[in-house]
């Protein structure tokens, strides 16, 4: 039996970056890029089979054991499968993987900040010094490091970097290669790596040099088709609704000039009631009038706003993280 203390113990909060946070960071870098007279560029990288590279402590193996009866040679044979690494089907895997990614990004920023400090100490251009001073004043209010000429974040195994200047991007690439080599983590195949003026991150096209983000046509048309299906139905599969809501949450910045930045657009999209927690992906839920109205508003946004300026997002809504 599991003791009461273990049942009450919760994992730390899973802090994941959002598309909006990347957009706001890009807006800040766009202004810095004008001061430095250099373009904003970026790169992205991915880990190979991230969950399977994170091994479990031996004391936890009994928690990740699956017993199958149907896989045996006879009706009396049991097949016992023991997961020695984080598995895709374990609820807490995402939490552990994201916290590990956050620590990698934190180590990267600490080392790159030290390199940037040397360049700042040697800076003589007054306009650049004024930018640093303004950002330092902001840092005094927020308690965060606000004078970075780069941005680094990772969503589970999908990392995203953007910075002012090509030379700075090269230095970031070198440091990222050094860190991933030092911790001996396997990276995805080269075809998954990106670098330049536009990157695909979290399913969205980040036009980091232009200062705008766009919804890929296929993803936008899929969302339109799903909202159309809900508008014309009386019930809808719960699994499909959850998938749609996950996509729409990422697309809220594209509605930044309508209904308070997109938060109100989600009103009615989440079914209420205690029974919801026990629903399976194929169970049907009733399409309420609020859900239907929300889908009508979302369809209008998707058909009219396939892209958004990062400056618009930064001015309308302050990111929570």
SULCOR-V469604 format. One line per field, one symbol per residue. ss: DSSP state (a for helix, b for strand, c for the rest). phi: phi as a letter, one per 30 degrees, with the letter a starting at -180 (. if undefined). psi: psi as a letter, one per 20 degrees, with the letter a starting at -180 (. if undefined). Layout:
ss=???
phi=???
psi=???
This chain:
ss=cccaaaaaccccccccccaaaaaaaaaaaaaaaaaacccbbbbbbbbcccaaacbccaaaaaaabbbbccccccccccbbbbccbcccccccaaaaaaaaaaaaaaaaaaaaaaaaaaaaaccccaaaaaaaaaaaaaaaaacccccccbbbbbbccbbbbbbbcaaaaaaaaaaaaaaaaaccccbccaaacbbbccbbbccbbbbccccbbbbcaaaaaaaaaaaaaaacccbbbaaaaaaaaaaaaaaaaaaccccccccaaacccccccaaaaacccccbbbccaaaaaaaaaaaaaaaaccbbbaaaaaaaccccc
phi=.ddddddddcdedcdcdcedddddddddddddddddhbddbaabbbddheedccdddedcdddccccccdcddbdcdcccccdcbecddcededdddddddedddddddddddddddddddcdbdddddddedddddddddcicdccdcabbabchcccbbbacjddddddddddddddddddhcdcddedddbakcbbcbhicccddddibbbceedddddddddddddecccbaddddddddddddddceddcdcbhiijdddddjdcdcjddddcdcdcdccddddddddddddddddddcbdbbddddddddbddda
psi=qprhhhhhpqqqqnopqqhhhhgghhgghgghhhgilqqprrqqrqqplggiioqqqhiihhikpppphiirhriipqopppoirpqhjphighggghhgghhghghghghhhhghhghhhjpiphhhhhgggghhhghhhhjroikqkrpprpoejoqpqqroqhhhhghgggggggghghilppqrqhhiqqqbipqopkjqoomhhhkqqqpqgghghghghghghhhjrhrqphghgggghgghhhjhhikhjplljighhipiioqrqhihijqrhiqpqporhggghghgghhgghiimirqphhgghhgppqh.
